[in-house]
Amino acid sequence: MSWYVIVLEIIFALVSVGLMACILLQKKRSDGLGSIAGMANTAETYWDKNKGNSMEGRLYKYTKIGGGVFLVLSLVICLIK
């Protein structure tokens, strides 16, 4: 096994742990499928408009980025081996 495969696997493990932490730190959402079907309250409030500046918004952004990195790293490791 080459050194770069080991480095990629260590980075993969760190990204996995970080992704799990981001997911577990997020608040539970009670909207469920109602928000997809359009049955949820769609009134925009100040909180909804500025959610990206809050800790919840940052965790959501980090989860998306971490998921993308996780996907790319898993494909690269799979192709290398």
C-alpha atoms as an extended CHARMM CRD file, in Angstrom:
* protein
*
        81  EXT
         1         1  MET       CA              0.0000000000        0.0000000000        0.0000000000  PROA      1               0.0000000000
         2         2  SER       CA              1.4100000000        3.3600000000       -1.0220000000  PROA      2               0.0000000000
         3         3  TRP       CA              1.8830000000        6.2950000000        1.3000000000  PROA      3               0.0000000000
         4         4  TYR       CA             -0.6880000000        8.4300000000       -0.5030000000  PROA      4               0.0000000000
         5         5  VAL       CA             -3.3860000000        5.8040000000       -0.0050000000  PROA      5               0.0000000000
         6         6  ILE       CA             -2.6900000000        5.8270000000        3.7180000000  PROA      6               0.0000000000
         7         7  VAL       CA             -2.8220000000        9.6420000000        3.7860000000  PROA      7               0.0000000000
         8         8  LEU       CA             -6.1130000000        9.6380000000        1.8710000000  PROA      8               0.0000000000
         9         9  GLU       CA             -7.6000000000        7.0740000000        4.2520000000  PROA      9               0.0000000000
        10        10  ILE       CA             -6.5720000000        9.1390000000        7.2840000000  PROA      10              0.0000000000
        11        11  ILE       CA             -8.1500000000       12.2560000000        5.7280000000  PROA      11              0.0000000000
        12        12  PHE       CA            -11.2380000000       10.1590000000        4.9110000000  PROA      12              0.0000000000
        13        13  ALA       CA            -11.5260000000        9.0540000000        8.5420000000  PROA      13              0.0000000000
        14        14  LEU       CA            -11.1850000000       12.6400000000        9.8020000000  PROA      14              0.0000000000
        15        15  VAL       CA            -13.8200000000       13.8810000000        7.3380000000  PROA      15              0.0000000000
        16        16  SER       CA            -16.1250000000       11.0530000000        8.4380000000  PROA      16              0.0000000000
        17        17  VAL       CA            -15.8100000000       11.9790000000       12.1080000000  PROA      17              0.0000000000
        18        18  GLY       CA            -16.3160000000       15.6720000000       11.3180000000  PROA      18              0.0000000000
        19        19  LEU       CA            -19.3760000000       14.9080000000        9.2060000000  PROA      19              0.0000000000
        20        20  MET       CA            -20.8890000000       12.8080000000       11.9870000000  PROA      20              0.0000000000
        21        21  ALA       CA            -20.2930000000       15.6330000000       14.4720000000  PROA      21              0.0000000000
        22        22  CYS       CA            -21.9320000000       18.1980000000       12.1700000000  PROA      22              0.0000000000
        23        23  ILE       CA            -24.9640000000       15.9910000000       11.6490000000  PROA      23              0.0000000000
        24        24  LEU       CA            -25.3840000000       15.2070000000       15.3450000000  PROA      24              0.0000000000
        25        25  LEU       CA            -25.0520000000       18.8720000000       16.3770000000  PROA      25              0.0000000000
        26        26  GLN       CA            -27.8930000000       20.0140000000       14.1310000000  PROA      26              0.0000000000
        27        27  LYS       CA            -31.3390000000       20.6150000000       15.5660000000  PROA      27              0.0000000000
        28        28  LYS       CA            -34.1220000000       18.2260000000       14.7240000000  PROA      28              0.0000000000
        29        29  ARG       CA            -36.6180000000       19.5160000000       12.2040000000  PROA      29              0.0000000000
        30        30  SER       CA            -40.2820000000       18.8550000000       12.7110000000  PROA      30              0.0000000000
        31        31  ASP       CA            -41.3560000000       19.8400000000        9.2010000000  PROA      31              0.0000000000
        32        32  GLY       CA            -41.0290000000       16.3490000000        7.7750000000  PROA      32              0.0000000000
        33        33  LEU       CA            -42.6320000000       15.7320000000        4.3950000000  PROA      33              0.0000000000
        34        34  GLY       CA            -45.0550000000       18.6040000000        4.8990000000  PROA      34              0.0000000000
        35        35  SER       CA            -42.4510000000       21.1050000000        3.7900000000  PROA      35              0.0000000000
        36        36  ILE       CA            -41.8650000000       19.1690000000        0.5720000000  PROA      36              0.0000000000
        37        37  ALA       CA            -45.5650000000       18.9140000000       -0.2140000000  PROA      37              0.0000000000
        38        38  GLY       CA            -46.0320000000       22.6480000000        0.3340000000  PROA      38              0.0000000000
        39        39  MET       CA            -48.2570000000       22.2720000000        3.3890000000  PROA      39              0.0000000000
        40        40  ALA       CA            -45.8070000000       24.0380000000        5.7210000000  PROA      40              0.0000000000
        41        41  ASN       CA            -46.1050000000       27.6730000000        6.7120000000  PROA      41              0.0000000000
        42        42  THR       CA            -44.2090000000       29.6050000000        4.0520000000  PROA      42              0.0000000000
        43        43  ALA       CA            -44.1570000000       33.0180000000        5.7310000000  PROA      43              0.0000000000
        44        44  GLU       CA            -40.6300000000       34.4060000000        5.7050000000  PROA      44              0.0000000000
        45        45  THR       CA            -39.3910000000       35.8350000000        8.9580000000  PROA      45              0.0000000000
        46        46  TYR       CA            -36.2240000000       37.6680000000        9.8850000000  PROA      46              0.0000000000
        47        47  TRP       CA            -34.8530000000       34.4180000000       11.3330000000  PROA      47              0.0000000000
        48        48  ASP       CA            -35.4940000000       32.5020000000        8.1040000000  PROA      48              0.0000000000
        49        49  LYS       CA            -33.7860000000       35.1630000000        5.9880000000  PROA      49              0.0000000000
        50        50  ASN       CA            -30.6780000000       35.3460000000        8.2100000000  PROA      50              0.0000000000
        51        51  LYS       CA            -30.3430000000       31.6880000000        9.1490000000  PROA      51              0.0000000000
        52        52  GLY       CA            -27.0490000000       31.4040000000        7.2360000000  PROA      52              0.0000000000
        53        53  ASN       CA            -25.3590000000       33.7150000000        9.7350000000  PROA      53              0.0000000000
        54        54  SER       CA            -26.2980000000       31.5380000000       12.7030000000  PROA      54              0.0000000000
        55        55  MET       CA            -24.6060000000       28.4230000000       14.0660000000  PROA      55              0.0000000000
        56        56  GLU       CA            -27.3830000000       26.2870000000       12.5790000000  PROA      56              0.0000000000
        57        57  GLY       CA            -26.7770000000       27.7570000000        9.1330000000  PROA      57              0.0000000000
        58        58  ARG       CA            -23.0420000000       27.1730000000        9.3670000000  PROA      58              0.0000000000
        59        59  LEU       CA            -23.5600000000       23.5570000000       10.4690000000  PROA      59              0.0000000000
        60        60  TYR       CA            -25.8700000000       23.0240000000        7.4860000000  PROA      60              0.0000000000
        61        61  LYS       CA            -23.2480000000       24.4970000000        5.1460000000  PROA      61              0.0000000000
        62        62  TYR       CA            -20.4430000000       22.4030000000        6.6830000000  PROA      62              0.0000000000
        63        63  THR       CA            -22.5860000000       19.2780000000        6.3550000000  PROA      63              0.0000000000
        64        64  LYS       CA            -23.0590000000       19.8920000000        2.6330000000  PROA      64              0.0000000000
        65        65  ILE       CA            -19.3610000000       20.5610000000        2.1000000000  PROA      65              0.0000000000
        66        66  GLY       CA            -18.3500000000       17.5600000000        4.2140000000  PROA      66              0.0000000000
        67        67  GLY       CA            -20.7390000000       15.3230000000        2.3010000000  PROA      67              0.0000000000
        68        68  GLY       CA            -19.2160000000       16.3990000000       -0.9950000000  PROA      68              0.0000000000
        69        69  VAL       CA            -15.6670000000       15.8530000000        0.2610000000  PROA      69              0.0000000000
        70        70  PHE       CA            -16.7100000000       12.4660000000        1.6660000000  PROA      70              0.0000000000
        71        71  LEU       CA            -18.1500000000       11.4420000000       -1.7040000000  PROA      71              0.0000000000
        72        72  VAL       CA            -15.1050000000       12.5660000000       -3.6850000000  PROA      72              0.0000000000
        73        73  LEU       CA            -12.6250000000       10.9430000000       -1.2820000000  PROA      73              0.0000000000
        74        74  SER       CA            -14.5250000000        7.6510000000       -1.2970000000  PROA      74              0.0000000000
        75        75  LEU       CA            -14.5120000000        7.5800000000       -5.1090000000  PROA      75              0.0000000000
        76        76  VAL       CA            -10.8030000000        8.4330000000       -5.2980000000  PROA      76              0.0000000000
        77        77  ILE       CA             -9.8560000000        5.7820000000       -2.7440000000  PROA      77              0.0000000000
        78        78  CYS       CA            -12.0140000000        3.2240000000       -4.5570000000  PROA      78              0.0000000000
        79        79  LEU       CA            -10.3810000000        4.0020000000       -7.9050000000  PROA      79              0.0000000000
        80        80  ILE       CA             -6.8440000000        3.9210000000       -6.4970000000  PROA      80              0.0000000000
        81        81  LYS       CA             -7.2270000000        0.5370000000       -4.8280000000  PROA      81              0.0000000000
